[in-house]
Amino acid sequence: MTEFLKKEDKFTYAEAGEGSPIIILHGLMGALSNFDSTFNHLSQKGYQVFIPELPLYTLPLLKTNVKNLAKFLHDFIEYKGLKNVTLLGNSLGGHIALYYTKHYSEDVKALVLTGSSGLYENSMGDSYPKRGDKEFVRKKAQDVFYDKAIATDELVDQVYEVINDRNTLIRTLAIAKSAIRHNMAKDLPNMKQPTCLIWGKQDSVTPPEVAEDFKKLLPDADLFWIDKCGHAAMMETPEEFNEILEGWLSKREI
């Protein structure tokens, strides 16, 4: 994806394709590369696809929360002059998409949520992230996936680096606490946008009952399950994820 990266103003982002705009929002421990397959696929299917790098570790600590990440997204959309966007978010990215839709509903044409927080998430489990304990980090990374092999040494090293730096660790915890505070249950019934829910049946971070609750609370949502798949379907089962998403976008004429 590096060949698509741009740096303009305060934004670092990937952009490719032409057509209806889709903005992809990565999760708390996620990288832009988590969406490589979906980014490439959609940009060749008649969509203009963007993945902005969210300022998870660069905002002032008191502003490191869901609200200000949604404000950053608003600044990006205004900077690019985009209208009628589809927001596609995984985990924290889905939560930011929901918070954004609550406050800037007129900008949003559709939502795609996969393993989204916003109702409930088991992000840290019952354990505090242990600095210096790489095996703990490996176990937590593996828990995200049904196929443990996807938690490669490289991915484990990335997470380990985040929680062993005091600056990034305190911001990670601040965002996680902010996500719990910003529960969206009361807001979802007001979100009329067509919404695609794509969920791993073995998601242990935002378990299947979370997807069911999203389906009940959102007025116009379709729920799709992927078996033998955990919290990050776009990484673990990219072909099936892309097929479901493309079919839904086509059916909904988005």
N, C-alpha and C positions, 0 to 999 in steps of 0.2 A: 504493500500500500504506500510505501515511502514515495514512490514516483508521483502520487496524487496529492502529497502534502503541500499546503500553502501556509505562509505566515503573512498576515495582513493586520495592521492595527494591533489590537490586543488578542487576536484570534490565531490559533493554529488549528487547521482543519484539513480533512481530505475531501475532495470534490471530484465527481465524475458523472458523465452521462448528461442527457437532456430530456426534458419533459416535466411531468408533475413532480414537485419537490418532496423528498423524503429526508428527514433529519434523524439520524441514528444517535442514540444516547447511551453511552457505555455505563457500566456499573462502578461501584466503589473501588473494587480491586481490579477492575477490568481495564484492558487496553484497547486502543482503536483496532488493533489487529484481531481482536476477538470476533470482529464482524467482517473479516476479509472476504469470506465466501459470499455473504449476503450483499455486501457493498459491490463486489464485482458483478454478481448476478443481476441485481436490480438496475445497475447503471447501464446494463446492456439490454434491458427490457423496457425502455421508454420512460425512465425516471431519472431525474437529476438528484443524485444522492450526496448528502453531506454527513460527515462525522466530525463535529467539533471536539477538540480536546477540552474536557471540563476542568476548570481551575480548582481541583480538589485540594491542592496543597499550596496554593499561592494567594488565596484570599486572606485578609486579616482574620485572626482566629474567631473573633466575635461575629464575623459575617460568613463563617464556614458552616452553612446550613442549606437545607433544601430550598428555602425561599430565595436566597441569593444566587444559588445555582440556576434556578428558574429565571431570575432576572438576567443573569449572564446569557441564557438561551434567548431571551427577548432581545437583548442587545445584538446578538448574532443575527437573528432573523431580520431585525431592522437594518443592520449593516448590509446584509445581502439583498435587502428589498424583496423578501419572499412573502407570498400570500398563499392561503389555502394549503398549508403544509400538512403532511402526514408525519406524526412523531412515532418513532419505533424505539422502545426502550427496554433494556434488560436490567432487572434488579433495581438499584438506585436510579438508573436511567429511566425506568418506567415510572417511578415515583415523581421524578422531575417533570416528566411529560404530563402526568396527572395534575400536579400543582400548577404547571403552566396553563393547562387547559382550563382550570378553575378560574384563573385570573385574566386570561387572554383568549377566551373561547372563540372569538371571531377569527383568530388566526389559524385555527386548527380544523382541518378537513376530516381527518381520521386518526385513530390511535391503534398502535400495535404494541401489545404488552406481552413479554415473555419472562416468567419468573420475577414479576414485578413486586417491589415492596410498595407500601402505601396502606396496606391493611394489617399485615403481620409478616415478620420475617425472623428467622432464627439465625441471624448473621454471625454471632459469636458463639452460638450454642450456650452452654452454661459455663463457659470458660473465658477468662480474660486472656488476650493474646500475650504469650510469654516471649519477651525479648530474649534473643539468644538461643532459643530452643527450636532448632530447625525441624526436628521430627514432629513437634507439635504443629508447626506451620504446614508441613507436608500432609499430615493427617487432615487438617482443616481444608487444605486445597483439594485433597482427594474427595472429601465429603461433598464437594460441590457437584461432582460428576458421578454418573452411574458407572462409566468406564474409568476406573482409577488411573489408567495409563495416560489419560489426557492431562493429568497433573504432572507435567514433565518437570525435570530438574530446572529448566529455564523459568517455567512459570512459578515454581516454588521459590526460586531465587528472587524473582520480582516481588513476591509478597513478603518474603523475609526482609528484603531491603526496606520496604515501606514501614514495617513494624519495628525495625531496629534503628530507625531515625526518629528522634524525639519529635521533631517538627511534623513529620508526616503521620506519626502515630497519634498524636493528640488531635490532629485534624480528622483522621479516620474515625476516631471515637466521637468527636464532635458531630460529624455528619451522621454517624449511626444513631446517636441520641436524638438528633434533629428529626431523623426519619421516623422514630418512634413517636415523637411529639406531634408530627404532622400526619396524623391518621386521616385518611380521605373518605372514610365510610359515609359520612353525612353529605359529602360533596358529589359522590358518584352518581346518584339519581338525577342530578342536574346536567350531566354530561351526555348530550344527545348524539354526539359524533359516533358514526359506525366504528366499532372496536373489534379488533381481532386478538383473541387470547390464544397463545400457543404455549403449551405447558408440558414439561416432562413429567411422566407419571411417577418417576422416582425422585422428584425434586424434594430434597430434605431441608432446604433453606426457606423457600416459600412453598409449603406442601400443597398437594392437590386440592385440599379443602379451601385454600386461599383462592385458587382459580375459580372454584365453584361460587365463592362469595362474590368475586368480581362479576361473574356471569349474572348473578341474581341482582346485584346493585346497579349495574350499568344498563341503561334502557335499551341499547341496541348493540349487544355483544354476541359474537360467535366464539365458541370455545373448541379448540382442537387439541387433542392429546397426542403425545409422542411417547411410545413405550420404550423401555430400556434407555431412559434419558433423564438426566438430572436438572440442575438449575440453569444451565446455559445451553439451551437447545441449538442456538446458532453456531456454537463451537462443536458440540458433541454429535449432532446429527444434521449437519448443514444442508445436505441435499434435500432431506425430508422437510426441514424448516423452510427452505426456499420454495419448495414445491407448494406447500400449504399457503405460504404468504402470497406467492404470485397468483395462485388460484383464487384466493380471497379478494385480492386487489382487483383482479379482472372481473369477478362476479359482482363486486360492489361498484364497478366502473370508476375506480379511483386512479 
